[in-house]
Amino acid sequence: MGVRFSTVTANMPANVFERMDRKVSEARRAGADVIDLSKGNPDGFPEAFIREVARAGVDEPLNARYTPFDGKRRFLDAAAGWYAREHGVKLDASRELFAVEGAVDGLATLFSVLLDAGDTVAFAAPYYPSYHCMAALRGARELRLPARAKLGWLPDLDAVAAREWDEVRVLVLNYPNNPTGAQAPAAFFRRAAELARIHDFVVLHDFAYAGLGVDGQQTSLLAAVGVDERAVEVCSLSKMYAMAGWRAGFIAGSERIVDVAKEFHYQMGSMITSFVQDAGASALESDQSCVARLAARYAARRAVVAGGLRALGYDLFDSPGGLYVWMHAPQGFDGDRFADMLLERAGVAVLPGSCFGQVGADHVRLSLLQPGERLEEAVRRIGRCC
């Protein structure tokens, strides 16, 4: 009869990023010089002071041992200090913070402890694909809230009927947003928290792009609504400090939610590598000038791509944060056809908006994670091609 797999495997959606990687690899094997703007993989390098701490940590004998289940005390204290300095939020490092291996690890843990099969999870569309995948693997129902261009690519929370909110267990937010780059003001978070209290659900904020708003603009859910029993935030060091391959982040907020997430993770997860926690702590304890430099670099790159494409006549969202440019496909094309044409004729790889749900089907997402000269060349190629 062969190997039998669990029913969960039947619900696994394809990974859109892996699928695009294969398309780019095939084009390169055929001899194309592809400028890959499909990835959200930082092309930067952690600052020297971060790398020095990591190197020293490798030579620390105690770092060869298992780390504490909750995370190293210095790492948790550093995260609490970062919240206090950067966002004016006071957190108890031992009860309202928990170390995880990046945002996806934290999100997967929270989806697991907050959702049962048949429960409803709400999130804005277009959305980061992991939300759909995690919901599918949990057997959860999805309530997709269409973001509107006229609202700065935010959803209209008040357009959702009360009876639909009554069904929701978790509302997932993500600002600065992937894929659009939209930023949410504090009033938006406060309205979400008000609805959570009225309709009895949890607000989960994926804060993976903290620090990378234009001109330093960014809003933490916890800064907007306080340390609330229905509010929890997931932060990642991947984008802030160009530490994507090091896998480090934390869950912050509601003591009860953090406590249950810990208990689940003790059984189902593993901890951040010891010396990565040391390096991450040093990054969080710093004056954040390294984050400001990264944000300025991405802003300059955004100006090159968005300015160049707008001069060519393309319709773009003037995003106030994140690492991407969100562009409407030209008339007569949907995002999939346009992305295929760019790869085939221009050697530029972008992600079609359908990867982020049907609300984005007429758009494409362009990453800013290439050197400036390659971004300039990509714009020139698109101009010649289209």
MOHU-V220673 format. One record per pair of residues at least 24 apart in sequence whose C-alpha atoms are under 10 Angstrom apart, sorted by the first residue. I is the first residue (numbers start at 1). J is the second residue. If there is no record, write none. Layout:
i=I j=J
i=I j=J
This chain:
i=7 j=137
i=8 j=136
i=8 j=137
i=8 j=138
i=8 j=139
i=9 j=136
i=9 j=137
i=10 j=136
i=10 j=137
i=11 j=133
i=11 j=134
i=11 j=135
i=11 j=136
i=11 j=137
i=11 j=138
i=11 j=139
i=12 j=132
i=12 j=133
i=12 j=134
i=12 j=135
i=12 j=136
i=12 j=137
i=13 j=129
i=13 j=130
i=13 j=132
i=13 j=133
i=13 j=134
i=13 j=136
i=13 j=137
i=14 j=129
i=14 j=133
i=15 j=129
i=15 j=130
i=15 j=133
i=15 j=355
i=16 j=129
i=16 j=130
i=16 j=351
i=16 j=352
i=16 j=354
i=16 j=355
i=16 j=356
i=17 j=129
i=17 j=351
i=17 j=355
i=20 j=349
i=20 j=350
i=20 j=351
i=20 j=352
i=20 j=355
i=21 j=349
i=23 j=340
i=23 j=343
i=23 j=349
i=24 j=343
i=24 j=347
i=24 j=348
i=24 j=349
i=24 j=350
i=27 j=343
i=27 j=344
i=27 j=347
i=27 j=349
i=28 j=347
i=32 j=343
i=32 j=344
i=32 j=345
i=32 j=346
i=32 j=347
i=32 j=348
i=33 j=343
i=33 j=346
i=33 j=347
i=33 j=348
i=34 j=342
i=34 j=343
i=34 j=344
i=34 j=346
i=34 j=347
i=34 j=348
i=34 j=349
i=34 j=378
i=35 j=343
i=35 j=346
i=35 j=347
i=35 j=348
i=35 j=349
i=35 j=350
i=35 j=370
i=35 j=374
i=35 j=375
i=35 j=377
i=35 j=378
i=35 j=381
i=36 j=343
i=36 j=347
i=36 j=348
i=36 j=349
i=36 j=350
i=36 j=351
i=36 j=366
i=36 j=367
i=36 j=368
i=36 j=369
i=36 j=370
i=36 j=374
i=36 j=375
i=36 j=378
i=37 j=324
i=37 j=325
i=37 j=348
i=37 j=349
i=37 j=350
i=37 j=351
i=37 j=365
i=37 j=366
i=37 j=367
i=37 j=368
i=37 j=369
i=37 j=370
i=37 j=374
i=37 j=375
i=37 j=378
i=38 j=324
i=38 j=339
i=38 j=348
i=38 j=349
i=38 j=350
i=38 j=351
i=38 j=352
i=38 j=364
i=38 j=365
i=38 j=366
i=38 j=367
i=38 j=368
i=38 j=369
i=39 j=323
i=39 j=324
i=39 j=349
i=39 j=350
i=39 j=351
i=39 j=365
i=39 j=366
i=39 j=367
i=39 j=368
i=39 j=369
i=39 j=370
i=40 j=178
i=40 j=179
i=40 j=239
i=40 j=244
i=40 j=323
i=40 j=324
i=40 j=366
i=40 j=367
i=40 j=368
i=40 j=369
i=41 j=238
i=41 j=239
i=41 j=242
i=41 j=243
i=41 j=244
i=41 j=245
i=41 j=323
i=41 j=367
i=41 j=368
i=41 j=369
i=41 j=370
i=42 j=238
i=42 j=239
i=42 j=240
i=42 j=241
i=42 j=242
i=42 j=243
i=42 j=244
i=42 j=245
i=42 j=323
i=42 j=367
i=42 j=368
i=42 j=369
i=42 j=370
i=43 j=239
i=43 j=242
i=43 j=243
i=43 j=244
i=43 j=368
i=43 j=369
i=43 j=370
i=43 j=371
i=44 j=239
i=44 j=241
i=44 j=242
i=44 j=243
i=44 j=244
i=44 j=294
i=44 j=369
i=44 j=370
i=44 j=371
i=45 j=241
i=45 j=242
i=45 j=243
i=45 j=244
i=46 j=238
i=46 j=239
i=46 j=240
i=46 j=241
i=46 j=242
i=46 j=243
i=46 j=244
i=46 j=246
i=46 j=279
i=46 j=283
i=46 j=290
i=47 j=241
i=47 j=242
i=47 j=243
i=47 j=283
i=47 j=290
i=47 j=291
i=49 j=279
i=49 j=282
i=49 j=283
i=49 j=286
i=50 j=241
i=50 j=243
i=50 j=276
i=50 j=278
i=50 j=279
i=50 j=280
i=50 j=281
i=50 j=282
i=50 j=283
i=50 j=284
i=50 j=286
i=51 j=243
i=51 j=276
i=51 j=279
i=51 j=280
i=51 j=282
i=51 j=283
i=52 j=279
i=52 j=282
i=53 j=275
i=53 j=276
i=53 j=277
i=53 j=278
i=53 j=279
i=53 j=280
i=53 j=281
i=53 j=282
i=53 j=283
i=54 j=274
i=54 j=275
i=54 j=276
i=54 j=277
i=54 j=278
i=54 j=279
i=54 j=280
i=54 j=282
i=55 j=275
i=55 j=276
i=55 j=278
i=55 j=279
i=56 j=275
i=56 j=278
i=56 j=279
i=57 j=274
i=57 j=275
i=57 j=276
i=57 j=277
i=57 j=278
i=57 j=279
i=58 j=274
i=58 j=275
i=58 j=276
i=58 j=278
i=59 j=275
i=60 j=274
i=60 j=275
i=62 j=274
i=62 j=275
i=63 j=273
i=63 j=274
i=63 j=275
i=63 j=276
i=63 j=277
i=63 j=278
i=64 j=273
i=64 j=274
i=64 j=275
i=65 j=273
i=65 j=274
i=66 j=270
i=66 j=271
i=66 j=272
i=66 j=273
i=66 j=274
i=67 j=270
i=67 j=271
i=67 j=272
i=67 j=273
i=67 j=274
i=67 j=275
i=67 j=277
i=68 j=99
i=68 j=271
i=68 j=272
i=68 j=274
i=69 j=98
i=69 j=99
i=69 j=100
i=69 j=262
i=69 j=263
i=69 j=265
i=69 j=266
i=69 j=269
i=69 j=270
i=69 j=271
i=69 j=272
i=70 j=94
i=70 j=95
i=70 j=97
i=70 j=98
i=70 j=99
i=70 j=100
i=70 j=250
i=70 j=259
i=70 j=262
i=70 j=263
i=70 j=265
i=70 j=266
i=70 j=271
i=70 j=272
i=71 j=97
i=71 j=98
i=71 j=99
i=71 j=100
i=71 j=250
i=71 j=271
i=71 j=272
i=71 j=273
i=71 j=274
i=71 j=277
i=72 j=98
i=72 j=99
i=72 j=271
i=72 j=272
i=72 j=274
i=72 j=275
i=72 j=277
i=72 j=278
i=72 j=281
i=73 j=99
i=73 j=277
i=73 j=278
i=73 j=281
i=74 j=277
i=74 j=278
i=74 j=280
i=74 j=281
i=74 j=282
i=74 j=285
i=75 j=99
i=75 j=249
i=75 j=250
i=75 j=274
i=75 j=276
i=75 j=277
i=75 j=278
i=75 j=279
i=75 j=280
i=75 j=281
i=75 j=282
i=75 j=283
i=75 j=284
i=75 j=285
i=76 j=250
i=76 j=252
i=76 j=277
i=76 j=280
i=76 j=281
i=76 j=284
i=77 j=281
i=77 j=284
i=77 j=285
i=78 j=277
i=78 j=278
i=78 j=280
i=78 j=281
i=78 j=282
i=78 j=283
i=78 j=284
i=78 j=285
i=78 j=286
i=79 j=235
i=79 j=249
i=79 j=250
i=79 j=251
i=79 j=252
i=79 j=280
i=79 j=281
i=79 j=283
i=79 j=284
i=79 j=285
i=80 j=252
i=80 j=284
i=80 j=285
i=81 j=281
i=81 j=284
i=81 j=285
i=82 j=281
i=82 j=283
i=82 j=284
i=82 j=285
i=82 j=286
i=82 j=287
i=82 j=288
i=83 j=220
i=83 j=222
i=83 j=223
i=83 j=252
i=83 j=284
i=84 j=223
i=85 j=285
i=85 j=287
i=86 j=211
i=86 j=218
i=86 j=220
i=86 j=223
i=86 j=287
i=86 j=288
i=87 j=218
i=87 j=219
i=87 j=220
i=87 j=221
i=87 j=222
i=87 j=223
i=87 j=224
i=88 j=220
i=88 j=222
i=88 j=223
i=88 j=224
i=88 j=226
i=89 j=220
i=89 j=222
i=89 j=223
i=89 j=224
i=89 j=225
i=89 j=226
i=89 j=227
i=89 j=253
i=90 j=222
i=90 j=223
i=90 j=226
i=90 j=227
i=90 j=253
i=91 j=222
i=91 j=226
i=91 j=227
i=91 j=252
i=91 j=253
i=91 j=254
i=91 j=255
i=92 j=252
i=92 j=253
i=92 j=255
i=93 j=252
i=94 j=255
i=94 j=259
i=95 j=252
i=95 j=253
i=95 j=254
i=95 j=255
i=95 j=256
i=95 j=257
i=95 j=258
i=95 j=259
i=95 j=262
i=96 j=227
i=96 j=232
i=96 j=251
i=96 j=252
i=96 j=253
i=96 j=254
i=96 j=255
i=96 j=256
i=96 j=257
i=96 j=258
i=96 j=259
i=97 j=232
i=97 j=233
i=97 j=234
i=97 j=250
i=97 j=251
i=97 j=252
i=97 j=253
i=97 j=254
i=97 j=255
i=97 j=258
i=97 j=259
i=97 j=262
i=98 j=234
i=98 j=249
i=98 j=250
i=98 j=251
i=98 j=252
i=98 j=253
i=98 j=258
i=98 j=259
i=98 j=261
i=98 j=262
i=98 j=265
i=99 j=234
i=99 j=235
i=99 j=236
i=99 j=248
i=99 j=249
i=99 j=250
i=99 j=251
i=99 j=252
i=99 j=262
i=99 j=265
i=99 j=270
i=99 j=271
i=99 j=272
i=99 j=277
i=100 j=234
i=100 j=235
i=100 j=236
i=100 j=247
i=100 j=248
i=100 j=249
i=100 j=250
i=100 j=251
i=100 j=262
i=100 j=265
i=100 j=269
i=100 j=270
i=100 j=271
i=100 j=272
i=101 j=236
i=101 j=237
i=101 j=238
i=101 j=246
i=101 j=247
i=101 j=248
i=101 j=249
i=101 j=250
i=101 j=269
i=101 j=270
i=101 j=271
i=101 j=272
i=101 j=273
i=101 j=277
i=102 j=208
i=102 j=234
i=102 j=235
i=102 j=236
i=102 j=237
i=102 j=238
i=102 j=243
i=102 j=244
i=102 j=245
i=102 j=246
i=102 j=247
i=102 j=248
i=102 j=249
i=102 j=250
i=102 j=251
i=102 j=272
i=103 j=206
i=103 j=207
i=103 j=208
i=103 j=233
i=103 j=234
i=103 j=235
i=103 j=236
i=103 j=237
i=103 j=238
i=103 j=247
i=103 j=248
i=103 j=249
i=103 j=250
i=103 j=251
i=104 j=130
i=104 j=131
i=104 j=134
i=104 j=206
i=104 j=208
i=104 j=234
i=104 j=235
i=104 j=236
i=104 j=247
i=104 j=249
i=105 j=234
i=105 j=236
i=105 j=247
i=105 j=248
i=105 j=249
i=105 j=250
i=105 j=251
i=105 j=265
i=105 j=269
i=105 j=270
i=106 j=206
i=106 j=233
i=106 j=234
i=106 j=235
i=106 j=236
i=106 j=248
i=106 j=249
i=106 j=250
i=106 j=251
i=106 j=252
i=106 j=261
i=106 j=265
i=106 j=269
i=107 j=131
i=107 j=134
i=107 j=172
i=107 j=204
i=107 j=205
i=107 j=206
i=107 j=233
i=107 j=234
i=107 j=235
i=107 j=251
i=108 j=133
i=108 j=134
i=108 j=135
i=108 j=138
i=108 j=261
i=108 j=265
i=109 j=134
i=109 j=251
i=109 j=260
i=109 j=261
i=109 j=262
i=109 j=264
i=109 j=265
i=109 j=268
i=109 j=269
i=110 j=170
i=110 j=204
i=110 j=232
i=110 j=234
i=110 j=251
i=110 j=257
i=110 j=258
i=110 j=260
i=110 j=261
i=110 j=262
i=110 j=264
i=110 j=265
i=111 j=135
i=111 j=137
i=111 j=138
i=111 j=140
i=111 j=170
i=111 j=172
i=111 j=204
i=111 j=261
i=112 j=137
i=112 j=138
i=112 j=261
i=112 j=264
i=112 j=265
i=113 j=257
i=113 j=260
i=113 j=261
i=113 j=262
i=113 j=263
i=113 j=264
i=113 j=265
i=114 j=169
i=114 j=170
i=114 j=201
i=114 j=202
i=114 j=257
i=114 j=260
i=114 j=261
i=115 j=139
i=115 j=140
i=115 j=141
i=115 j=168
i=115 j=169
i=115 j=170
i=116 j=140
i=116 j=141
i=116 j=169
i=117 j=141
i=118 j=142
i=119 j=167
i=119 j=168
i=119 j=169
i=119 j=170
i=120 j=164
i=120 j=165
i=120 j=166
i=120 j=167
i=120 j=168
i=120 j=169
i=120 j=170
i=120 j=171
i=120 j=201
i=121 j=165
i=121 j=167
i=121 j=168
i=121 j=169
i=121 j=170
i=121 j=171
i=121 j=172
i=121 j=201
i=121 j=202
i=122 j=164
i=122 j=165
i=122 j=167
i=122 j=168
i=122 j=169
i=122 j=170
i=122 j=171
i=122 j=172
i=122 j=173
i=122 j=203
i=123 j=147
i=123 j=155
i=123 j=170
i=123 j=171
i=123 j=172
i=123 j=173
i=123 j=174
i=123 j=204
i=124 j=148
i=124 j=153
i=124 j=154
i=124 j=155
i=124 j=156
i=124 j=157
i=124 j=171
i=124 j=172
i=124 j=173
i=124 j=174
i=124 j=177
i=124 j=357
i=124 j=359
i=125 j=153
i=125 j=154
i=125 j=155
i=125 j=179
i=125 j=180
i=125 j=356
i=125 j=357
i=125 j=358
i=125 j=359
i=125 j=360
i=126 j=153
i=126 j=154
i=126 j=155
i=126 j=177
i=126 j=178
i=126 j=179
i=126 j=180
i=126 j=353
i=126 j=354
i=126 j=355
i=126 j=356
i=126 j=357
i=126 j=358
i=126 j=359
i=126 j=360
i=126 j=361
i=127 j=172
i=127 j=173
i=127 j=174
i=127 j=177
i=127 j=178
i=127 j=179
i=127 j=180
i=127 j=353
i=127 j=354
i=127 j=355
i=127 j=356
i=127 j=357
i=127 j=358
i=127 j=359
i=127 j=360
i=128 j=174
i=128 j=177
i=128 j=178
i=128 j=179
i=128 j=180
i=128 j=206
i=128 j=355
i=128 j=356
i=128 j=357
i=129 j=178
i=129 j=179
i=129 j=355
i=129 j=356
i=129 j=357
i=130 j=356
i=131 j=172
i=131 j=356
i=132 j=356
i=132 j=357
i=140 j=169
i=141 j=167
i=141 j=168
i=142 j=168
i=143 j=167
i=143 j=168
i=143 j=171
i=144 j=171
i=144 j=357
i=144 j=359
i=145 j=171
i=145 j=359
i=146 j=357
i=146 j=358
i=146 j=359
i=146 j=360
i=147 j=180
i=147 j=182
i=147 j=359
i=147 j=360
i=148 j=359
i=149 j=180
i=149 j=182
i=149 j=317
i=151 j=182
i=152 j=180
i=152 j=181
i=152 j=182
i=152 j=183
i=152 j=184
i=152 j=317
i=152 j=318
i=152 j=319
i=152 j=320
i=153 j=177
i=153 j=180
i=153 j=181
i=153 j=182
i=153 j=183
i=153 j=184
i=153 j=317
i=153 j=319
i=154 j=180
i=154 j=182
i=154 j=183
i=154 j=184
i=154 j=188
i=155 j=184
i=155 j=188
i=156 j=188
i=157 j=188
i=157 j=191
i=157 j=192
i=157 j=195
i=158 j=191
i=158 j=192
i=158 j=195
i=162 j=195
i=162 j=198
i=162 j=199
i=163 j=199
i=164 j=199
i=165 j=195
i=165 j=196
i=165 j=198
i=165 j=199
i=165 j=200
i=165 j=201
i=166 j=195
i=166 j=196
i=166 j=198
i=166 j=199
i=166 j=200
i=166 j=201
i=167 j=199
i=167 j=200
i=167 j=201
i=168 j=196
i=168 j=199
i=168 j=200
i=168 j=201
i=168 j=202
i=169 j=196
i=169 j=199
i=169 j=200
i=169 j=201
i=169 j=202
i=169 j=203
i=170 j=196
i=170 j=200
i=170 j=201
i=170 j=202
i=170 j=203
i=170 j=204
i=170 j=230
i=170 j=231
i=171 j=195
i=171 j=196
i=171 j=201
i=171 j=202
i=171 j=203
i=171 j=204
i=171 j=205
i=171 j=231
i=172 j=202
i=172 j=203
i=172 j=204
i=172 j=205
i=172 j=206
i=172 j=232
i=172 j=233
i=173 j=203
i=173 j=204
i=173 j=205
i=173 j=206
i=173 j=207
i=173 j=221
i=173 j=233
i=174 j=204
i=174 j=205
i=174 j=206
i=174 j=207
i=174 j=208
i=174 j=209
i=174 j=221
i=174 j=233
i=174 j=234
i=175 j=205
i=175 j=206
i=175 j=207
i=175 j=208
i=175 j=209
i=175 j=210
i=175 j=213
i=175 j=218
i=175 j=219
i=175 j=220
i=175 j=221
i=175 j=321
i=175 j=322
i=176 j=206
i=176 j=207
i=176 j=208
i=176 j=209
i=176 j=210
i=176 j=211
i=176 j=212
i=176 j=213
i=176 j=214
i=176 j=217
i=176 j=218
i=176 j=219
i=176 j=220
i=176 j=319
i=176 j=320
i=176 j=321
i=176 j=322
i=176 j=323
i=177 j=206
i=177 j=207
i=177 j=208
i=177 j=209
i=177 j=213
i=177 j=319
i=177 j=320
i=177 j=321
i=177 j=322
i=177 j=323
i=177 j=324
i=178 j=206
i=178 j=208
i=178 j=209
i=178 j=321
i=178 j=322
i=178 j=323
i=178 j=324
i=178 j=325
i=178 j=326
i=178 j=356
i=178 j=365
i=179 j=322
i=179 j=323
i=179 j=324
i=179 j=325
i=179 j=326
i=179 j=351
i=179 j=353
i=179 j=355
i=179 j=356
i=179 j=360
i=179 j=364
i=179 j=365
i=179 j=366
i=179 j=367
i=180 j=316
i=180 j=317
i=180 j=318
i=180 j=319
i=180 j=320
i=180 j=321
i=180 j=322
i=180 j=323
i=180 j=324
i=180 j=325
i=180 j=326
i=180 j=327
i=180 j=353
i=180 j=356
i=180 j=360
i=180 j=363
i=180 j=364
i=180 j=365
i=180 j=366
i=181 j=209
i=181 j=212
i=181 j=213
i=181 j=214
i=181 j=317
i=181 j=318
i=181 j=319
i=181 j=320
i=181 j=321
i=181 j=322
i=181 j=323
i=181 j=324
i=181 j=325
i=181 j=326
i=181 j=365
i=182 j=213
i=182 j=317
i=182 j=318
i=182 j=319
i=182 j=320
i=182 j=321
i=182 j=322
i=182 j=324
i=182 j=326
i=183 j=213
i=183 j=214
i=183 j=217
i=183 j=218
i=183 j=219
i=183 j=319
i=183 j=320
i=183 j=321
i=183 j=322
i=184 j=217
i=184 j=218
i=184 j=219
i=184 j=220
i=184 j=221
i=184 j=320
i=185 j=217
i=185 j=218
i=185 j=219
i=185 j=220
i=185 j=221
i=185 j=224
i=186 j=218
i=186 j=219
i=186 j=220
i=186 j=221
i=186 j=222
i=186 j=223
i=186 j=224
i=186 j=225
i=187 j=224
i=187 j=225
i=188 j=221
i=188 j=224
i=189 j=219
i=189 j=220
i=189 j=221
i=189 j=222
i=189 j=223
i=189 j=224
i=189 j=225
i=189 j=231
i=190 j=221
i=190 j=222
i=190 j=223
i=190 j=224
i=190 j=225
i=190 j=226
i=191 j=224
i=191 j=225
i=192 j=221
i=192 j=225
i=192 j=231
i=193 j=221
i=193 j=224
i=193 j=225
i=193 j=226
i=193 j=228
i=193 j=230
i=193 j=231
i=194 j=225
i=196 j=230
i=196 j=231
i=197 j=229
i=197 j=230
i=200 j=230
i=201 j=230
i=201 j=231
i=202 j=228
i=202 j=229
i=202 j=230
i=202 j=231
i=202 j=232
i=202 j=254
i=202 j=257
i=203 j=228
i=203 j=229
i=203 j=230
i=203 j=231
i=203 j=232
i=203 j=233
i=204 j=230
i=204 j=231
i=204 j=232
i=204 j=233
i=204 j=234
i=204 j=251
i=204 j=253
i=205 j=231
i=205 j=232
i=205 j=233
i=205 j=234
i=205 j=235
i=205 j=251
i=205 j=252
i=206 j=232
i=206 j=233
i=206 j=234
i=206 j=235
i=206 j=236
i=206 j=251
i=207 j=233
i=207 j=234
i=207 j=235
i=207 j=236
i=207 j=251
i=208 j=233
i=208 j=234
i=208 j=235
i=208 j=236
i=208 j=237
i=208 j=238
i=208 j=239
i=208 j=240
i=208 j=249
i=208 j=322
i=209 j=235
i=209 j=236
i=209 j=237
i=209 j=238
i=209 j=239
i=209 j=240
i=209 j=321
i=209 j=322
i=209 j=323
i=210 j=235
i=210 j=236
i=210 j=237
i=210 j=238
i=210 j=239
i=210 j=240
i=210 j=291
i=210 j=321
i=210 j=322
i=211 j=239
i=211 j=240
i=211 j=241
i=211 j=288
i=211 j=291
i=211 j=292
i=211 j=294
i=211 j=295
i=211 j=321
i=211 j=322
i=212 j=239
i=212 j=240
i=212 j=291
i=212 j=292
i=212 j=293
i=212 j=294
i=212 j=295
i=212 j=296
i=212 j=297
i=212 j=298
i=212 j=299
i=212 j=320
i=212 j=321
i=212 j=322
i=212 j=323
i=213 j=292
i=213 j=295
i=213 j=296
i=213 j=298
i=213 j=299
i=213 j=319
i=213 j=320
i=213 j=321
i=213 j=322
i=213 j=323
i=214 j=292
i=214 j=295
i=214 j=296
i=214 j=298
i=214 j=299
i=214 j=319
i=214 j=320
i=214 j=321
i=214 j=322
i=215 j=292
i=215 j=295
i=215 j=296
i=215 j=299
i=215 j=320
i=215 j=321
i=216 j=291
i=216 j=292
i=216 j=295
i=216 j=296
i=216 j=320
i=216 j=321
i=217 j=320
i=217 j=321
i=218 j=320
i=218 j=321
i=218 j=322
i=221 j=253
i=222 j=252
i=222 j=253
i=222 j=254
i=226 j=253
i=226 j=254
i=227 j=252
i=227 j=253
i=227 j=254
i=227 j=255
i=228 j=253
i=228 j=254
i=228 j=255
i=229 j=253
i=229 j=254
i=229 j=255
i=229 j=256
i=229 j=257
i=229 j=258
i=230 j=254
i=230 j=255
i=230 j=256
i=230 j=257
i=231 j=255
i=231 j=257
i=232 j=256
i=232 j=257
i=232 j=258
i=233 j=258
i=237 j=280
i=237 j=283
i=237 j=284
i=238 j=280
i=239 j=291
i=239 j=294
i=239 j=295
i=239 j=322
i=239 j=323
i=240 j=283
i=240 j=284
i=240 j=288
i=240 j=290
i=240 j=291
i=240 j=292
i=240 j=294
i=240 j=295
i=241 j=280
i=241 j=283
i=241 j=284
i=241 j=288
i=241 j=290
i=241 j=291
i=241 j=294
i=242 j=290
i=242 j=291
i=242 j=294
i=243 j=276
i=243 j=279
i=243 j=280
i=246 j=272
i=246 j=273
i=246 j=275
i=246 j=276
i=246 j=277
i=246 j=279
i=246 j=280
i=247 j=271
i=247 j=272
i=247 j=273
i=247 j=276
i=247 j=277
i=247 j=280
i=248 j=272
i=248 j=273
i=248 j=276
i=248 j=277
i=248 j=279
i=248 j=280
i=249 j=277
i=249 j=280
i=295 j=321
i=295 j=322
i=295 j=323
i=297 j=368
i=297 j=369
i=297 j=371
i=297 j=372
i=298 j=322
i=298 j=323
i=298 j=324
i=298 j=367
i=298 j=368
i=298 j=369
i=298 j=370
i=298 j=372
i=299 j=323
i=299 j=368
i=300 j=368
i=300 j=372
i=301 j=325
i=301 j=367
i=301 j=368
i=301 j=369
i=301 j=370
i=301 j=371
i=301 j=372
i=301 j=373
i=301 j=375
i=301 j=376
i=302 j=366
i=302 j=367
i=302 j=368
i=302 j=369
i=302 j=372
i=302 j=375
i=303 j=368
i=304 j=368
i=304 j=372
i=304 j=373
i=304 j=375
i=304 j=376
i=304 j=379
i=305 j=366
i=305 j=367
i=305 j=368
i=305 j=372
i=305 j=375
i=305 j=376
i=305 j=377
i=305 j=378
i=305 j=379
i=305 j=380
i=306 j=366
i=306 j=379
i=307 j=379
i=308 j=375
i=308 j=376
i=308 j=378
i=308 j=379
i=308 j=380
i=308 j=382
i=308 j=383
i=309 j=378
i=309 j=379
i=309 j=380
i=309 j=382
i=309 j=383
i=311 j=383
i=312 j=379
i=312 j=380
i=312 j=382
i=312 j=383
i=312 j=386
i=313 j=383
i=315 j=363
i=316 j=363
i=316 j=364
i=322 j=367
i=322 j=368
i=323 j=365
i=323 j=366
i=323 j=367
i=323 j=368
i=323 j=369
i=324 j=364
i=324 j=365
i=324 j=366
i=324 j=367
i=324 j=368
i=324 j=369
i=325 j=364
i=325 j=365
i=325 j=366
i=325 j=367
i=325 j=368
i=326 j=351
i=326 j=353
i=326 j=360
i=326 j=363
i=326 j=364
i=326 j=365
i=326 j=366
i=326 j=367
i=327 j=352
i=327 j=353
i=327 j=360
i=327 j=362
i=327 j=363
i=327 j=364
i=327 j=365
i=327 j=366
i=328 j=353
i=328 j=360
i=328 j=361
i=328 j=362
i=328 j=363
i=328 j=364
i=328 j=365
i=329 j=353
i=329 j=361
i=329 j=362
i=329 j=363
i=329 j=364
i=329 j=365
i=330 j=362
i=330 j=363
i=330 j=386
i=331 j=362
i=332 j=362
i=333 j=361
i=333 j=362
i=333 j=363
i=334 j=360
i=334 j=361
i=334 j=362
i=334 j=363
i=334 j=364
i=335 j=360
i=335 j=361
i=335 j=362
i=335 j=363
i=335 j=364
i=335 j=365
i=336 j=361
i=336 j=362
i=336 j=363
i=336 j=364
i=337 j=362
i=338 j=362
i=338 j=363
i=338 j=364
i=338 j=386
i=339 j=363
i=339 j=364
i=339 j=365
i=341 j=382
i=341 j=385
i=341 j=386
i=342 j=378
i=342 j=381
i=342 j=382
i=342 j=385
i=342 j=386
i=343 j=382
i=344 j=385
i=345 j=381
i=345 j=382
i=345 j=384
i=345 j=385
i=345 j=386
i=346 j=378
i=346 j=379
i=346 j=380
i=346 j=381
i=346 j=382
i=346 j=383
i=346 j=384
i=346 j=385
i=346 j=386
i=347 j=378
i=347 j=381
i=347 j=382
i=347 j=385
i=348 j=375
i=348 j=377
i=348 j=378
i=348 j=379
i=348 j=381
i=348 j=382
i=349 j=378
